[in-house]
């Protein structure tokens, strides 16, 4: 399955980081699969919207990169750690 990208932003680690943040601030762990589905669907819709109007790419990519910078600063976005977890689970 190909990776989904919005511009230069890979969606999978972005979604993992957002779910980790939500669990950290108190979201019940049982909601994680549903939040994952919702965020994945939002990502696919966003990709479709950008496909229809390529002018949306720059502002969307900028916002996603800012959110990733905040998540990285908070310690929730760590691509190496996410990759290590994925490899260990196999």
Secondary structure, DSSP 8 states (H G I E B T S, - for coil): ----EETTEEHHHHHHHHHHHHHHTT--GGGHHHHHHHHHHHHHHHHHHHHH-TTHHHHHHHHHHHHHHHHHHHT---HHHHHHHHHHT-
